[in-house]
Structures are given as C-alpha cells and as structure tokens.
C-alpha cells in the first residue's frame, strides 16, 4: 500500500509538472530582453532546478555557492529574458577569462523551441565569447553549438549511485592496505596524484602545498572517505579523494592499473559514505574514458546527464 501511494504521488507530481510546462508553452506570447545583473538568486535557482529536472547534468549547478561563482561576479555581462508577467525564462552570461570571455546560458524547458537559446548563444558569440560551456548539456544544445561552428573540446558524463539500491562490497586483499587521509599522509596523496595523472593533456602544474590546500581546505572535503592504497613491499600505488556526496579524484599508478585497485578504492570509499547514512554519491567521468565508465556502471552508477565545453573550430 505504501509503495502504491508513493508511486501515485510521484505520478501526480510528474503529471502536474508536465501540465505546467505544456500550459506555459501554449500561453507564452512574448518575452522582453534586458542586459542587467541577475540580483534575485531565488529565481535563478528555480530556473536552474527546472533545467536540471528536464536535462540532467551537474547537480552542483543548483548549489547557491557554485551558482554565484558562475553568475555573481560584478565583471559579468548578463542577458535575460522575462515574460510579460516578469518571470525569468532564459539567461546568459559572459564571464571574463585569460583566453577570452566564456559564455553559458539556460532556457526554461517550458519555453524551448521558440529560438530563445539561439538568440542567447548568438548574443554571446557576437559579444566575443571564445569558450561556450554547459553544466546541463543536451543533444539539442550540442546540435545548436555545432551549427554555430563550435567544436566540443571537453565533455564528462555525470554519474550517480543510489545506496538504497546498491552498496559496493569489494574489499582490499592482502598484502594491499588502505589508509585514510591524515595531514601526515597528505604529501603522499599528492605524489600519487602526480604519478597517476601527469600524462593527461593539460595536466595542471601545482605545487604540493597548493594541491593539498585545495583539497584539504575545501569545506566539503571528507578525510575519512579519502584513501591511500599501499603495498608493504612496493609502497604507495593509488589514491582517492572524496567530498560530501562526491568522488573527487581517483588514480592508480600506471604499473598497477587493471588489477582491481580502482574498484577497491571506490568500493571502500562508497561503503564508508553509506555507513555514514548518505543516500547517494556522484562523480564525473570523461566521455573519452570508457574503461572508467564501465567500472562505475559495474559498481552501480548510472548516467544522470552531461557537461561540456566548446570552442570555435580552428580557433
């Protein structure tokens, strides 16, 4: 009976949301455009939430701190569309950067198909955008970007595991050991990070102090979920860092890959999250890393969306 009632409530909520979207699609007659700062963060959050519900993507996009870091700088140029009633239905930004402005935009799902996304993108490109980014990337957005001569230079699948459905149980096998993060081990975590990732394109050159500060001083960092893999005869062989609700970084020394160490690190960290009464965990995986994506699916993750970055072809 309880499951039936829950299903009924979810179905009613979904139907009401669909009817609301349909109503807005059929009744919207006009919007007005302005270039002005976004000052009401509640309505920006509501717009992001509506886009996330339809598109999937990075859930952090709806986090107020993350949103303000993207949309709140006084150096931004923002363009917004509102209905005659004053409701925010589309917004775009230009954020300054070392290689030129970055454009990002979003359009309420209930008013799509009317050219608002194209108008926003064209405004951004005419205004000099050299990078176009999306934390809620869809096939339709990708097609629009491509039609404007943009090429994808980066994309990640956003994946989630629901601990109410599955908690990985893979355990470390002797002689390997897993040690959780402590200040005394922080430099060894950094060494594993460098060894595991330095062969990647655009690897950032960070000092140990900068990397450790970036990891450990994050308010969401969770040292008891962050692990170092160690072999008594061979030394450190892999690492994982975790934040609240997220697997942040996981890497294994090249010589020890494909031995199941990544699965062990992930399983132990996820098990600790579940033991601490968390309901889910998220991670991002590059679309060019099918091996990692396959591992994550085997552990119980599924794709909830995509994020990406685009630049002009030949530029």
C-alpha positions in Angstrom: 0.0 0.0 0.0 2.8 2.4 0.9 4.6 1.8 -2.4 1.4 2.3 -4.3 0.7 5.6 -2.5 4.3 6.7 -3.2 4.0 5.8 -6.8 0.7 7.6 -7.1 2.2 10.8 -5.5 5.2 10.7 -7.8 3.0 10.2 -10.9 0.7 13.0 -9.8 3.8 15.3 -9.3 5.2 14.3 -12.7 1.8 14.9 -14.4 1.4 18.3 -12.8 4.9 19.3 -13.8 4.2 18.2 -17.4 0.9 20.1 -17.5 2.6 23.2 -16.1 5.2 23.0 -18.9 2.5 22.4 -21.5 0.5 25.3 -20.3 3.5 27.7 -20.4 4.4 26.5 -23.9 1.0 27.2 -25.2 0.3 30.5 -23.4 3.7 32.3 -23.7 3.2 35.0 -26.2 6.1 37.4 -25.7 9.3 37.9 -23.8 11.4 41.0 -23.2 15.2 41.0 -23.3 17.5 43.1 -21.0 21.2 43.3 -20.2 21.2 43.6 -16.5 22.8 41.9 -13.5 20.9 38.9 -12.0 20.0 40.0 -8.5 17.2 37.6 -7.4 19.0 34.4 -6.7 15.8 32.6 -5.7 14.5 32.9 -9.3 17.9 31.9 -10.8 17.8 28.8 -8.5 14.3 28.0 -9.7 15.3 28.3 -13.4 18.3 26.0 -12.8 16.2 23.5 -11.0 13.7 23.4 -13.9 16.5 22.8 -16.4 18.1 20.1 -14.2 14.8 18.3 -13.8 14.5 18.1 -17.6 18.1 17.9 -18.8 20.0 16.2 -16.1 23.6 17.3 -15.6 25.8 18.6 -12.8 23.6 18.8 -9.6 26.1 21.3 -8.2 24.8 23.7 -10.8 21.9 24.4 -8.5 24.1 25.0 -5.5 24.0 28.6 -4.5 27.7 29.0 -3.9 28.6 27.3 -7.2 25.9 29.4 -9.0 27.2 32.6 -7.5 30.8 31.7 -8.6 29.5 31.4 -12.2 26.8 34.1 -12.2 27.6 36.6 -9.4 30.8 38.3 -10.4 30.4 42.1 -11.0 32.7 41.6 -14.1 30.0 39.5 -15.8 27.8 40.7 -18.6 24.3 39.0 -18.3 21.4 38.9 -20.7 18.0 37.7 -19.6 14.5 37.1 -21.0 11.3 37.6 -19.0 7.7 37.1 -19.7 5.2 39.9 -19.6 4.5 38.9 -16.0 8.2 39.3 -15.1 9.1 35.6 -14.9 12.7 34.8 -15.7 12.7 32.2 -18.5 16.2 32.5 -20.1 19.5 33.8 -19.1 23.0 34.0 -20.5 26.3 35.3 -19.2 29.8 36.3 -20.4 32.5 35.6 -17.9 35.9 37.2 -18.5 38.9 34.8 -18.7 42.6 34.7 -19.7 41.8 33.3 -23.1 38.8 35.5 -23.7 35.2 35.5 -22.4 33.3 32.3 -21.6 29.6 32.1 -22.4 27.0 30.0 -20.6 23.2 30.1 -20.9 20.0 28.3 -19.9 16.4 28.3 -21.2 13.4 27.2 -19.2 12.2 23.8 -20.7 8.6 25.2 -20.9 9.6 27.9 -23.5 12.0 26.0 -25.6 11.5 25.6 -29.4 11.0 29.4 -29.8 14.6 30.4 -30.6 15.5 31.8 -27.2 18.5 29.6 -26.9 19.7 30.6 -30.3 19.3 34.3 -29.5 21.3 33.9 -26.3 24.1 32.0 -28.0 24.3 34.4 -30.9 24.5 37.3 -28.4 27.3 35.6 -26.6 29.3 34.8 -29.8 28.8 38.3 -31.2 30.0 39.7 -27.9 33.3 37.8 -28.2 32.9 34.5 -26.4 35.8 32.2 -27.0 34.5 29.3 -24.9 31.0 28.0 -24.6 30.2 25.8 -21.5 27.3 23.9 -20.2 26.8 22.1 -16.9 23.5 20.7 -18.2 24.5 19.6 -21.7 21.8 18.1 -24.0 21.9 16.7 -27.5 19.8 19.7 -28.7 22.3 22.1 -27.2 25.2 20.3 -28.8 23.5 20.5 -32.2 22.9 24.2 -31.7 26.6 24.8 -30.7 27.8 22.8 -33.7 25.5 24.8 -36.1 27.4 27.9 -35.0 30.8 26.5 -35.9 31.7 25.3 -32.4 33.5 22.1 -31.6 33.4 20.1 -28.4 36.8 20.2 -26.6 35.7 18.6 -23.3 32.8 16.5 -22.1 32.0 14.5 -19.0 29.2 12.2 -18.1 27.6 13.0 -14.7 27.0 9.7 -12.8 25.2 8.8 -9.6 24.9 5.7 -7.3 21.9 5.3 -5.1 22.9 3.4 -1.9 19.3 2.4 -1.3 19.7 0.2 -4.4 23.3 -0.9 -4.2 26.4 -0.5 -2.0 29.6 -1.9 -3.4 31.2 -4.6 -1.3 34.6 -5.2 -2.9 37.3 -5.4 -0.2 41.0 -4.9 -0.2 43.0 -8.1 -0.4 46.3 -8.6 1.4 49.0 -7.5 1.2 47.5 -4.3 0.0 46.3 -1.9 2.6 44.1 1.3 2.6 44.9 4.3 4.8 42.6 7.2 5.2 43.8 10.8 4.8 45.8 12.4 7.6 47.9 15.6 7.5 51.0 13.4 7.8 50.0 11.5 4.7 48.9 14.4 2.6 52.2 14.7 0.7 52.0 11.1 -0.3 48.5 11.6 -1.7 49.9 14.4 -3.8 52.7 12.2 -5.1 50.1 9.6 -6.2 48.0 12.3 -7.8 51.0 13.4 -9.9 52.1 9.9 -10.9 48.5 8.9 -11.8 47.5 12.0 -13.8 50.6 13.7 -15.1 50.4 12.0 -18.5 47.0 13.6 -19.2 46.6 16.5 -21.6 46.5 20.0 -19.9 47.8 18.5 -16.6 48.0 21.4 -14.1 51.4 22.1 -12.6 50.6 22.5 -9.0 53.0 22.6 -6.0 52.3 20.0 -3.3 51.3 22.9 -1.0 48.8 24.3 -3.5 47.2 20.9 -4.2 47.0 19.9 -0.6 45.5 23.2 0.4 43.0 23.0 -2.5 41.9 19.5 -1.3 42.0 19.7 2.4 40.7 23.3 2.9 37.5 22.6 0.9 34.6 22.7 3.4 33.1 19.6 1.7 36.3 17.5 1.9 35.9 14.2 3.8 39.2 12.8 5.1 37.7 9.5 6.4 36.4 8.8 2.9 39.7 9.6 1.2 42.1 6.7 0.9 45.7 5.8 0.0 46.4 2.4 -1.3 49.7 0.9 0.0 51.8 -2.3 -0.6 54.3 -3.2 2.1 57.0 -4.1 -0.5 56.2 -1.6 -3.2 54.9 1.5 -1.4 52.0 3.7 -2.4 50.1 2.5 -5.5 46.9 4.6 -5.7 44.7 7.2 -4.0 41.2 8.5 -3.8 39.9 11.9 -2.5 36.2 12.4 -1.6 33.9 15.3 -0.8 30.5 15.4 0.6 28.4 13.4 -1.8 31.2 13.1 -4.4 34.1 11.0 -5.5 36.5 13.8 -6.3 39.6 12.1 -7.7 40.7 8.5 -8.0 44.0 7.4 -9.6 46.3 4.3 -9.7 50.0 4.1 -10.7 50.2 3.1 -14.3 52.1 -0.2 -13.5 49.2 -1.3 -11.2 46.2 -0.5 -13.3 43.8 -3.2 -14.4 44.4 -5.1 -11.2 41.2 -4.0 -9.5 42.8 -1.4 -7.2 40.5 1.4 -8.6 37.5 -0.8 -7.8 38.8 -1.5 -4.3 39.4 2.2 -3.6 36.0 3.2 -4.9 34.1 0.4 -3.1 35.7 1.2 0.3 35.0 5.0 0.0 31.4 4.4 -1.1 30.8 1.9 1.6 32.0 4.5 4.2 29.7 7.1 2.7 26.8 4.6 3.0 27.8 3.7 6.6 27.7 7.4 7.4 24.0 7.4 6.3 24.5 9.1 2.9 21.9 8.1 0.3 23.9 8.7 -2.9 27.2 9.7 -4.4 28.2 11.4 -7.6 31.2 11.6 -9.9 32.1 12.9 -13.3 33.9 10.8 -15.9 35.4 12.0 -19.2 33.4 10.7 -22.2 36.8 9.6 -23.7 37.4 7.2 -20.7 35.1 4.2 -21.5 37.1 1.9 -19.2 36.4 4.0 -16.2 32.8 4.5 -17.1 32.4 0.7 -17.4 33.8 0.3 -13.9 31.5 2.9 -12.5 28.5 1.2 -14.0 29.6 -2.2 -12.6 29.7 -0.6 -9.2 26.1 0.7 -9.5 26.5 4.2 -11.0 24.2 5.4 -13.8 24.4 8.4 -16.1 22.3 11.4 -15.0 23.5 13.9 -17.5 26.4 15.5 -19.2 28.5 18.7 -19.0 30.8 20.1 -21.7 32.8 22.8 -23.2 33.0 24.1 -26.8 35.3 26.4 -28.7 35.2 27.9 -32.3 36.6 25.5 -34.9 40.1 26.4 -35.9 40.3 29.0 -33.2 
